[in-house]
Amino acid sequence: MRVLPMTQHAVVISGAGPTGLVLAAELALANIDVAIVERRPDQDLAGSRAGGLHSRTIEVFDQRGIADRFLSQGQIVQAVGFAGVRLDISDFPTRHPYSLGLRQNHIERILAGWVGELKVPIYRGTEVTGFAQDDTGVDVELSDGRSLRAHYLVGCDGGRSVVRKAAGIAFPGSDPTISNLIAVAELAETPPQWGVHRDALGTHALGRVEYEIRNGAIIYADHGPVGILVTEAQVGQSAEPTLSDLSAALITVYGTDYGIHSPSSISRFTDAARQAACYRNRRVLIAGDAAHVHPPDTGQGLQTGVQDAVNLGWKLAQVVKGTSPESLLDTYGAERHPVGARVLRNTMASIVLRREDERTKALRETMAELLGMDEPRRRFAADMSGLDIRYDFGEGHPLLGRRMPDLDLATANGPLRAFALLRDARPVLLNLGEPGGIDITPWANRVRSIDATYAGEWELPGLGSVAAPRAVLIRPDGYVAWVGDEARSGLADALALWFGPPAAG
Ligand SMILES: Cc1cc2nc3c(=O)[nH]c(=O)nc-3n(C[C@H](O)[C@H](O)[C@H](O)COP(=O)(O)OP(=O)(O)OC[C@H]3O[C@@H](n4cnc5c(N)ncnc54)[C@H](O)[C@@H]3O)c2cc1C
């Protein structure tokens, strides 16, 4: 076989789904030479998957200045929920107290556009088939016979991740108990009613792909293809689903298949829930669905993947540049594995509560009553919207390890939104006390320092008011790494821990 020359990149990402695209953008913002290998020949997505973005994901995009690209294309809606109970977050202290209805194909198109602006090369129509790693890098094998040499490889290649398997990372969890078909097709007859239908088998739904949200209600278009979700009578089918599988499933549930024909996509998903035992094997990492799969109920998968990517991107960039030791990469798994585990727990619980037997119905009604009370609603909604994620940085001010709120700050140069400080994905020391009072000269080449004032209340989703801090150290992913006290104790340690040792004076 002819040996082809080996192309080098600092980081190679397997998979240009939402996770891979966001990770690539984060690395490109940090001026890292990153490339993506993607199996699909273009960004087109067969079949329907995620239906939108929850609040924290919109905030994450707002931190990078791209939230408007999504907001202008989607529809704002209160869509945070648990076990079918809708949890209103319109009173939450965030600039985005809502979810955004926007299908995954549009989300991916917008993300691919951003990645294109950042000039990340994508090797399309090519698969990662395996890799070999040594002490200095990884040789990434491609399906076209080429290989790429990289310092690091990140598997963002979905639930059946080749990278996770080749890395020998275990994927324990629970096998499916429910199997669903999801499809887009034409119906010769219009069903008497659009929308969700539940029975002993499970949840089913029919609705035109084109719809509008008016006063919180979905208004379907009069014509056009139909989105179909139907629970199958049998679990465990492994063959690719066909039109006759779909027709049979519809007849079982509705007594008719409404003359279904011309499907543009048919896929199967289950309630299997699995999480990788660890997120790193030396120079190989995994993120997104490659690291965790769970039922789509409550709409968490894409959000969790995007936030994995934003957690990992700046850390990997610093390690590649040599400003931080490799051990910084261990904080990625340490922080994101518990978040993934919680998502699995919530989605499994939500799915169980959707069963239609009398006992589960009673339990669901009890749960709905509890979630109707203000405190449980606020707690659960903060969890499901991603707004109350807290990384464990030890004891301290409630802001420690939580997201920095997007405050309207006043600076010597005029008003400034806190999120605008995070546009270029660099860390920020925000001094809210005496101007010029904090000196971080040994980190000045890595950490931006800014004096500002803020007169309003400090309020955190799910928690309420907290004491105003005198200073905060904000990581590039928007999480607070240090909260200032009078003595500024621990600041140098926090700067060194997260952003590398001080530069020699
Ligand atoms: C029916 C359904 C509804 C959903 N609804 C929601 C929702 O409402 N909200 C939500 O947040 N999430 C939802 N999800 C989950 C969401 O779709 C996923 O969590 C999300 O797509 C994960 O993104 P990812 O980039 O990690 O993986 P993927 O989207 O799976 O992307 C992986 C990419 O890697 C590529 N690839 C795979 N193998 C290779 C290889 N060997 N070499 C190169 N490329 C490779 C694939 O082509 C793909 O582009 C839903 C999922 C389903 C199935």
The ligand as an SDF file (V2000), in Angstrom:
LIG
                    3D

 53 58  0  0  0  0  0  0  0  0999 V2000
  -35.0560   11.8480   18.7150 C   0  0  0  0  0  0  0  0  0  0  0  0
  -34.0450   12.6770   19.4280 C   0  0  0  0  0  0  0  0  0  0  0  0
  -34.4450   13.8720   20.0030 C   0  0  0  0  0  0  0  0  0  0  0  0
  -33.5220   14.6540   20.6850 C   0  0  0  0  0  0  0  0  0  0  0  0
  -33.9400   15.8050   21.2570 N   0  0  0  0  0  0  0  0  0  0  0  0
  -33.0570   16.5600   21.9330 C   0  0  0  0  0  0  0  0  0  0  0  0
  -33.4440   17.8040   22.4870 C   0  0  0  0  0  0  0  0  0  0  0  0
  -34.5890   18.2230   22.3750 O   0  0  0  0  0  0  0  0  0  0  0  0
  -32.5040   18.5310   23.1480 N   0  0  0  0  0  0  0  0  0  0  0  0
  -31.2180   18.1060   23.2610 C   0  0  0  0  0  0  0  0  0  0  0  0
  -30.4000   18.8090   23.8720 O   0  0  0  0  0  0  0  0  0  0  0  0
  -30.8150   16.9480   22.7230 N   0  0  0  0  0  0  0  0  0  0  0  0
  -31.6930   16.1730   22.0620 C   0  0  0  0  0  0  0  0  0  0  0  0
  -31.2840   15.0120   21.4870 N   0  0  0  0  0  0  0  0  0  0  0  0
  -29.8880   14.5960   21.6530 C   0  0  0  0  0  0  0  0  0  0  0  0
  -28.9630   15.2930   20.6490 C   0  0  0  0  0  0  0  0  0  0  0  0
  -29.4130   15.0840   19.3430 O   0  0  0  0  0  0  0  0  0  0  0  0
  -27.5570   14.7680   20.8520 C   0  0  0  0  0  0  0  0  0  0  0  0
  -27.2550   14.7670   22.2320 O   0  0  0  0  0  0  0  0  0  0  0  0
  -26.5210   15.5930   20.1090 C   0  0  0  0  0  0  0  0  0  0  0  0
  -26.6660   15.4820   18.7220 O   0  0  0  0  0  0  0  0  0  0  0  0
  -25.1180   15.1680   20.5180 C   0  0  0  0  0  0  0  0  0  0  0  0
  -24.1830   15.8890   19.7890 O   0  0  0  0  0  0  0  0  0  0  0  0
  -22.7480   15.2840   19.5250 P   0  0  0  0  0  0  0  0  0  0  0  0
  -22.0540   16.2860   18.6560 O   0  0  0  0  0  0  0  0  0  0  0  0
  -22.1280   14.9010   20.8020 O   0  0  0  0  0  0  0  0  0  0  0  0
  -22.9920   13.9290   18.7500 O   0  0  0  0  0  0  0  0  0  0  0  0
  -23.6910   13.7040   17.3170 P   0  0  0  0  0  0  0  0  0  0  0  0
  -24.7320   14.7360   17.0730 O   0  0  0  0  0  0  0  0  0  0  0  0
  -24.0810   12.2850   17.2730 O   0  0  0  0  0  0  0  0  0  0  0  0
  -22.5350   13.9950   16.2900 O   0  0  0  0  0  0  0  0  0  0  0  0
  -21.5050   13.0600   16.0590 C   0  0  0  0  0  0  0  0  0  0  0  0
  -20.8770   13.3890   14.7210 C   0  0  0  0  0  0  0  0  0  0  0  0
  -19.7690   12.5250   14.5120 O   0  0  0  0  0  0  0  0  0  0  0  0
  -19.8330   11.9770   13.2000 C   0  0  0  0  0  0  0  0  0  0  0  0
  -19.1440   10.6930   13.2800 N   0  0  0  0  0  0  0  0  0  0  0  0
  -19.5550    9.5640   13.9000 C   0  0  0  0  0  0  0  0  0  0  0  0
  -18.5980    8.6120   13.8390 N   0  0  0  0  0  0  0  0  0  0  0  0
  -17.5640    9.1550   13.1660 C   0  0  0  0  0  0  0  0  0  0  0  0
  -16.2690    8.6960   12.8160 C   0  0  0  0  0  0  0  0  0  0  0  0
  -15.8570    7.4560   13.1380 N   0  0  0  0  0  0  0  0  0  0  0  0
  -15.4390    9.5140   12.1250 N   0  0  0  0  0  0  0  0  0  0  0  0
  -15.8530   10.7820   11.8080 C   0  0  0  0  0  0  0  0  0  0  0  0
  -17.0700   11.2770   12.1170 N   0  0  0  0  0  0  0  0  0  0  0  0
  -17.9000   10.4820   12.8170 C   0  0  0  0  0  0  0  0  0  0  0  0
  -21.3140   11.9020   12.8830 C   0  0  0  0  0  0  0  0  0  0  0  0
  -21.5490   11.8890   11.4960 O   0  0  0  0  0  0  0  0  0  0  0  0
  -21.8320   13.1770   13.5580 C   0  0  0  0  0  0  0  0  0  0  0  0
  -21.7580   14.2760   12.7050 O   0  0  0  0  0  0  0  0  0  0  0  0
  -32.1830   14.2170   20.7910 C   0  0  0  0  0  0  0  0  0  0  0  0
  -31.7730   13.0240   20.1870 C   0  0  0  0  0  0  0  0  0  0  0  0
  -32.7050   12.2540   19.5200 C   0  0  0  0  0  0  0  0  0  0  0  0
  -32.2620   10.9640   18.8890 C   0  0  0  0  0  0  0  0  0  0  0  0
  1  2  1  0
  2  3  1  0
  2 52  2  0
  3  4  2  0
  4  5  1  0
  4 50  1  0
  5  6  2  0
  6  7  1  0
  6 13  1  0
  7  8  2  0
  7  9  1  0
  9 10  1  0
 10 11  2  0
 10 12  1  0
 12 13  2  0
 13 14  1  0
 14 15  1  0
 14 50  1  0
 15 16  1  0
 16 17  1  0
 16 18  1  0
 18 19  1  0
 18 20  1  0
 20 21  1  0
 20 22  1  0
 22 23  1  0
 23 24  1  0
 24 25  2  0
 24 26  1  0
 24 27  1  0
 27 28  1  0
 28 29  2  0
 28 30  1  0
 28 31  1  0
 31 32  1  0
 32 33  1  0
 33 34  1  0
 33 48  1  0
 34 35  1  0
 35 36  1  0
 35 46  1  0
 36 37  1  0
 36 45  1  0
 37 38  2  0
 38 39  1  0
 39 40  1  0
 39 45  2  0
 40 41  1  0
 40 42  2  0
 42 43  1  0
 43 44  2  0
 44 45  1  0
 46 47  1  0
 46 48  1  0
 48 49  1  0
 50 51  2  0
 51 52  1  0
 52 53  1  0
M  END
$$$$
